[in-house]
Amino acid sequence: MRKRHHNITLYKQKKGADWSIAILCAVLGIFGLLMIYESSNVSAFRDFGDKYHFVKDQLTWGILGTLGFIFASLFDYHKYYKLALPALLGTVLLLILVFVPGVGIHALGANRWIGLGLFSIQPAEIAKLSLVIYLSAWLSYKEKGRFLPFILLVGLFAGLVILEPDLGTSIIIVSVSLILYFTSGAPLLHFLLLLPGGVIGTVLLAITSPYRLKRLTTFLNPSIDPLGASYHIRQVLIALGSGGWFGLGLGASRQKYEFLPEATTDSIFAIIGEEFGFIGAVILISLFVLLLYRIFKIAKSAPDKFGFLLAAGILGIIGMQIIVNLGAMTALLPLTGVPLPFISYGGSNLIITLVSCGILLNISRQQVTRKRA
């Protein structure tokens, strides 16, 4: 009589967290501090009499973000399931408060911040993570007829962010939400229905706003209005071109002398390319690719669907920011004002990114490996 051998999948608990996430966060964060100093010391000394002004701010936010990272790495990610709805409602309230006089801060033609005494927060950054947590909880179980509620929810978040106005962040919110929706197993037909509407909506938002229309036209033709609408992208390309293969050297940037707009925030990659050249830019991009790969591995080995979707959503948040920022800096995409994770100056983005990576570390603590027997 023949013996039957069955293939049995055994699940073995993996010991230890993926510390490569923590190491990459530290390396990128420290490099970000260096580049913020390099890109801001001239303007900081001129405006505040302290060339370390922006670095001190970023270091403070980095310390707060590190504390958030440690807490999130120790906090069982399954508990976010029950916190998802309160976090979502709280974020909606924050997104509304930016428009309330005396609470929201109106600066640079936008309402994106809430003042809290000595510091301010940017609710749109919080919205990216809270929406990912809620969608991960909601989409982790099957439910019929949630296509329309999904559209309304994402539309509410994206609409409030667009009103600030912040088209770049709203694009990331919509993109990451769609990634989660279809990663969870939604029908392809829904994607085919949403794609044309998304493209048409983005184009309409771009052409109905004067400053967005200027960014779109300069993207299509960077040579028009070199001292006006296309000045920003031209200075970015000049900085990258000046760097050549190996760069001008640390501290040798010329663009930081008030030539390049947003040198410490959205355009900081141009300063990196100018000082470290093509080789330095490739090394930085390689670190980002390695980080995204490690996040992908964590998502793939997550012990449950909630953990899988949560890691996939964080992968989408960080990955989309990198793609949109670098795409804009290399003239492959229109300028949208999206920061480069870990590198650009900005407290809310840095803190939320570090907390997100802490969540990933907690998921990796509980991931499993599969063996065939």
Phi and psi in degrees as a GROMACS rama.xvg file:
@    title "Ramachandran Plot"
@    xaxis  label "Phi"
@    yaxis  label "Psi"
@TYPE xy
-78.4876  141.393  ARG-2
-88.9423  136.278  LYS-3
-92.9643  133.029  ARG-4
-110.139  120.099  HIS-5
-101.08  140.381  HIS-6
-79.5789  116.497  ASN-7
-114.643  131.444  ILE-8
-91.2194  117.749  THR-9
-99.7535  139.311  LEU-10
-108.378  122.182  TYR-11
-115.47  125.342  LYS-12
-63.2761  128.073  GLN-13
-86.5579  127.24  LYS-14
-87.5242  135.768  LYS-15
89.9797  148.012  GLY-16
-89.0639  167.034  ALA-17
-83.7318  88.7349  ASP-18
-72.1112  -9.25825  TRP-19
-62.5072  -28.8726  SER-20
-62.5363  -47.0607  ILE-21
-64.0206  -41.196  ALA-22
-64.6604  -45.0313  ILE-23
-64.8706  -39.3303  LEU-24
-60.6191  -43.4185  CYS-25
-64.9517  -45.7629  ALA-26
-62.1235  -48.5979  VAL-27
-65.9889  -39.3388  LEU-28
-64.8558  -42.9693  GLY-29
-66.0003  -41.8822  ILE-30
-63.8905  -36.2635  PHE-31
-61.2999  -41.9134  GLY-32
-60.4233  -43.1115  LEU-33
-60.559  -45.0719  LEU-34
-74.3553  -29.4524  MET-35
-65.6488  -40.3031  ILE-36
-63.1776  -46.1433  TYR-37
-60.715  -39.3297  GLU-38
-86.6534  -15.5768  SER-39
-116.841  -10.1813  SER-40
-61.7043  -32.8288  ASN-41
-69.6802  -52.3575  VAL-42
-68.2062  -33.7744  SER-43
-66.467  -41.0141  ALA-44
-68.2844  -37.1589  PHE-45
-67.5181  -44.237  ARG-46
-87.6568  -30.8116  ASP-47
-124.134  -5.44738  PHE-48
68.9638  17.9412  GLY-49
-144.634  108.677  ASP-50
-70.5359  -10.1739  LYS-51
-99.426  9.38592  TYR-52
-55.5342  -52.8528  HIS-53
-70.6996  -32.8102  PHE-54
-66.4295  -40.2311  VAL-55
-62.2024  -42.7933  LYS-56
-59.653  -49.7429  ASP-57
-63.7274  -36.7632  GLN-58
-65.0164  -41.091  LEU-59
-60.9958  -46.4346  THR-60
-65.371  -35.4188  TRP-61
-64.2196  -38.8657  GLY-62
-64.9555  -44.6806  ILE-63
-62.5538  -41.7626  LEU-64
-64.7813  -36.3542  GLY-65
-65.8244  -39.9809  THR-66
-62.4697  -40.938  LEU-67
-63.8865  -38.5831  GLY-68
-60.9076  -47.2101  PHE-69
-62.4499  -46.1433  ILE-70
-60.7857  -47.8006  PHE-71
-64.6998  -31.7541  ALA-72
-71.0615  -23.7957  SER-73
-98.3794  -17.3236  LEU-74
-85.8822  120.415  PHE-75
-56.4053  119.415  ASP-76
-63.531  -20.8522  TYR-77
-63.0549  -24.8119  HIS-78
-70.5366  -19.4134  LYS-79
-65.7583  -20.6797  TYR-80
-58.3681  -45.2622  TYR-81
-77.9252  -23.4049  LYS-82
-87.7057  -5.62836  LEU-83
-61.2444  -47.8811  ALA-84
-68.3116  -47.5892  LEU-85
-58.2539  -39.4152  PRO-86
-64.7248  -39.3314  ALA-87
-63.3967  -48.2192  LEU-88
-65.6187  -39.4774  LEU-89
-63.1708  -37.4389  GLY-90
-68.3808  -40.4091  THR-91
-59.1354  -41.6455  VAL-92
-61.4809  -43.7051  LEU-93
-63.0165  -40.0147  LEU-94
-65.089  -28.9552  LEU-95
-79.0658  -37.1069  ILE-96
-64.4275  -22.0866  LEU-97
-63.9686  -19.1189  VAL-98
-95.8884  -3.82819  PHE-99
-84.6049  120.528  VAL-100
-58.7101  137.23  PRO-101
89.4382  -17.4243  GLY-102
-111.373  -55.4712  VAL-103
-76.4453  152.531  GLY-104
-107.347  121.997  ILE-105
-96.0505  114.903  HIS-106
-147.918  143.411  ALA-107
54.9067  34.8726  LEU-108
75.6455  16.041  GLY-109
-138.966  156.959  ALA-110
-114.28  85.8829  ASN-111
-120.319  -4.93008  ARG-112
-127.702  154.505  TRP-113
-118.05  125.61  ILE-114
-80.6926  130.706  GLY-115
-127.261  57.3117  LEU-116
76.1585  -107.694  GLY-117
-77.1382  -14.1753  LEU-118
-144.524  174.715  PHE-119
-134.255  160.102  SER-120
-124.024  155.127  ILE-121
-113.517  100.113  GLN-122
-57.8669  -28.6651  PRO-123
-61.0283  -32.2744  ALA-124
-69.6464  -40.3827  GLU-125
-65.414  -35.0995  ILE-126
-60.3789  -36.462  ALA-127
-60.8924  -45.7969  LYS-128
-75.7161  -42.6007  LEU-129
-65.0799  -36.009  SER-130
-68.7932  -38.2534  LEU-131
-63.2155  -42.5256  VAL-132
-62.5646  -45.3766  ILE-133
-65.3721  -47.1493  TYR-134
-64.1509  -35.995  LEU-135
-63.3111  -39.9515  SER-136
-69.0665  -44.5526  ALA-137
-67.287  -42.4505  TRP-138
-85.7724  -0.308419  LEU-139
-78.9271  -6.18836  SER-140
-132.339  154.939  TYR-141
-77.3936  142.78  LYS-142
-155.97  132.75  GLU-143
-85.2496  147.619  LYS-144
73.4879  30.0382  GLY-145
-102.806  7.34748  ARG-146
-61.2523  -49.9832  PHE-147
-67.5446  -46.7077  LEU-148
-57.7952  -36.185  PRO-149
-62.7311  -45.8959  PHE-150
-61.9978  -42.64  ILE-151
-65.6572  -40.9829  LEU-152
-65.2793  -50.5804  LEU-153
-65.1055  -37.939  VAL-154
-62.8226  -37.4166  GLY-155
-63.062  -48.4319  LEU-156
-63.6336  -48.729  PHE-157
-65.0076  -38.3199  ALA-158
-63.6018  -43.8928  GLY-159
-63.709  -37.2727  LEU-160
-71.8595  -38.1479  VAL-161
-62.5498  -35.8655  ILE-162
-66.3727  -17.1088  LEU-163
-62.9903  -43.3863  GLU-164
-98.5158  147.41  PRO-165
-151.198  81.7501  ASP-166
-66.3052  -37.8209  LEU-167
-59.7236  -47.7819  GLY-168
-66.8284  -36.9766  THR-169
-64.7417  -36.6776  SER-170
-63.1041  -41.2536  ILE-171
-65.6859  -42.478  ILE-172
-59.1978  -46.9846  ILE-173
-66.0767  -44.5377  VAL-174
-62.1131  -47.487  SER-175
-65.3399  -38.7687  VAL-176
-61.7142  -41.5808  SER-177
-66.9075  -38.6744  LEU-178
-58.2668  -46.1306  ILE-179
-66.0309  -41.7997  LEU-180
-60.3805  -45.9148  TYR-181
-84.4206  -24.0165  PHE-182
-67.0245  -29.7677  THR-183
-74.4959  -6.7701  SER-184
105.265  22.8879  GLY-185
-69.6709  153.14  ALA-186
-62.8452  144.098  PRO-187
-62.7777  -28.5056  LEU-188
-58.0175  -37.652  LEU-189
-62.577  -38.6374  HIS-190
-64.9476  -42.3102  PHE-191
-65.0992  -28.6723  LEU-192
-77.292  -35.098  LEU-193
-81.4991  -32.4449  LEU-194
-57.8767  -51.3473  LEU-195
-61.719  -40.7612  PRO-196
-63.4297  -39.3609  GLY-197
-65.1987  -43.2516  GLY-198
-65.0927  -45.7585  VAL-199
-63.7325  -41.9705  ILE-200
-63.0521  -41.703  GLY-201
-64.2417  -42.8413  THR-202
-63.7446  -43.008  VAL-203
-62.8694  -41.584  LEU-204
-63.2279  -34.8365  LEU-205
-71.8587  -40.8566  ALA-206
-88.0341  -14.0834  ILE-207
-92.0227  -6.28905  THR-208
-113.751  126.23  SER-209
-55.8321  -45.7838  PRO-210
-72.4766  -32.0457  TYR-211
-69.7398  -38.3618  ARG-212
-63.3716  -38.7351  LEU-213
-63.195  -41.1288  LYS-214
-64.7718  -37.6806  ARG-215
-68.4592  -43.9495  LEU-216
-67.6225  -36.8849  THR-217
-71.5472  -28.1346  THR-218
-66.7036  -42.0341  PHE-219
-71.9983  -30.6671  LEU-220
-144.945  84.6295  ASN-221
-64.2548  -12.214  PRO-222
-82.8807  -13.1173  SER-223
-79.472  144  ILE-224
48.1633  62.2895  ASP-225
-63.1467  -23.6719  PRO-226
-100.477  3.85926  LEU-227
-124.437  -105.638  GLY-228
-62.0449  -36.4768  ALA-229
-95.3386  6.54845  SER-230
-59.188  -44.3141  TYR-231
-59.9045  -54.6983  HIS-232
-67.1806  -31.5377  ILE-233
-65.8199  -40.37  ARG-234
-67.7269  -35.406  GLN-235
-61.0841  -48.3627  VAL-236
-67.5307  -34.1161  LEU-237
-63.3877  -42.9601  ILE-238
-61.995  -47.3876  ALA-239
-65.0097  -40.3035  LEU-240
-67.367  -35.2708  GLY-241
-66.1806  -28.0037  SER-242
-68.9977  -27.9061  GLY-243
58.5811  -145.125  GLY-244
-77.736  -43.4942  TRP-245
-116.376  0.549548  PHE-246
84.7971  168.003  GLY-247
-81.3341  -14.5018  LEU-248
109.585  153.75  GLY-249
-60.6  124.803  LEU-250
87.4423  -1.57273  GLY-251
-97.1625  8.64993  ALA-252
-60.2081  137.572  SER-253
-97.0645  -29.4529  ARG-254
-67.254  -23.9676  GLN-255
-69.9495  -11.7948  LYS-256
-82.5389  54.2638  TYR-257
67.1761  16.2079  GLU-258
-87.0691  -40.3537  PHE-259
-95.8152  118.507  LEU-260
-67.1193  147.62  PRO-261
55.2369  40.9014  GLU-262
-65.3871  -29.5184  ALA-263
-91.3382  -14.5502  THR-264
-110.822  -100.22  THR-265
-68.2151  -27.8139  ASP-266
-103.142  16.7293  SER-267
-64.6543  -26.0499  ILE-268
-62.6568  -30.0594  PHE-269
-64.8244  -38.4756  ALA-270
-66.5646  -38.6914  ILE-271
-61.7333  -46.4762  ILE-272
-64.2345  -35.1616  GLY-273
-69.4762  -42.3451  GLU-274
-86.011  -31.5465  GLU-275
-111.284  -6.75754  PHE-276
72.3873  -170.907  GLY-277
-62.1963  -41.0719  PHE-278
-63.3815  -45.7934  ILE-279
-62.5003  -40.5097  GLY-280
-63.8631  -39.954  ALA-281
-65.1537  -39.7296  VAL-282
-62.4985  -43.8621  ILE-283
-62.6662  -45.4358  LEU-284
-62.2011  -36.8837  ILE-285
-63.3976  -38.5059  SER-286
-63.6512  -40.54  LEU-287
-63.7552  -42.8372  PHE-288
-62.6001  -41.4888  VAL-289
-62.7933  -41.287  LEU-290
-61.2786  -47.075  LEU-291
-63.8908  -35.5818  LEU-292
-65.6376  -42.3708  TYR-293
-64.5778  -37.8187  ARG-294
-64.7202  -41.4813  ILE-295
-58.8021  -42.6073  PHE-296
-64.2692  -37.7444  LYS-297
-65.1064  -43.9639  ILE-298
-62.0415  -42.9884  ALA-299
-63.1041  -33.0852  LYS-300
-100.231  9.84055  SER-301
-60.1892  142.633  ALA-302
-75.8836  -12.3927  PRO-303
-151.991  171.799  ASP-304
-68.1066  -35.2651  LYS-305
-61.7906  -45.7062  PHE-306
-64.2945  -38.9072  GLY-307
-61.6459  -48.7192  PHE-308
-67.7032  -37.2796  LEU-309
-63.3864  -45.814  LEU-310
-66.3607  -39.3231  ALA-311
-64.901  -37.7658  ALA-312
-65.5975  -42.0805  GLY-313
-66.263  -38.3363  ILE-314
-58.2508  -41.9721  LEU-315
-65.0781  -42.73  GLY-316
-60.3142  -52.818  ILE-317
-68.8114  -43.9331  ILE-318
-63.714  -43.3395  GLY-319
-66.3326  -37.7873  MET-320
-63.1536  -41.9477  GLN-321
-63.7349  -46.6051  ILE-322
-63.1749  -47.0894  ILE-323
-66.9158  -42.586  VAL-324
-65.6652  -51.6081  ASN-325
-67.3259  -33.7443  LEU-326
-62.3798  -41.0336  GLY-327
-68.5234  -39.4844  ALA-328
-69.593  -22.949  MET-329
-105.218  13.812  THR-330
63.0101  23.6898  ALA-331
-89.5537  -18.5345  LEU-332
-136.404  157.102  LEU-333
-65.799  153.016  PRO-334
-63.2832  129.96  LEU-335
-129.791  -5.48722  THR-336
75.547  37.2032  GLY-337
-101.22  128.691  VAL-338
-72.5298  157.132  PRO-339
-90.5435  118.952  LEU-340
-53.6063  137.277  PRO-341
72.8176  -21.3646  PHE-342
-104.203  -46.3011  ILE-343
-68.7404  147.919  SER-344
-67.6699  130.79  TYR-345
155.149  123.836  GLY-346
-74.4617  -47.6148  GLY-347
-60.7327  -44.9811  SER-348
-64.2978  -43.1122  ASN-349
-64.5987  -45.5985  LEU-350
-64.192  -45.9078  ILE-351
-64.8703  -38.1198  ILE-352
-65.1696  -42.3709  THR-353
-67.5885  -40.6751  LEU-354
-61.8661  -41.5138  VAL-355
-60.3117  -41.7079  SER-356
-69.0981  -30.9738  CYS-357
-63.8324  -40.0416  GLY-358
-61.052  -41.8152  ILE-359
-60.522  -41.3698  LEU-360
-62.6363  -38.2561  LEU-361
-67.4094  -39.5028  ASN-362
-62.3089  -41.5722  ILE-363
-65.6208  -26.6318  SER-364
-63.4796  -28.0847  ARG-365
-110.139  6.95414  GLN-366
-71.1076  162.697  GLN-367
-124.138  155.854  VAL-368
-112.581  150.175  THR-369
-110.451  138.809  ARG-370
-130.797  142.326  LYS-371
-92.8099  135.648  ARG-372
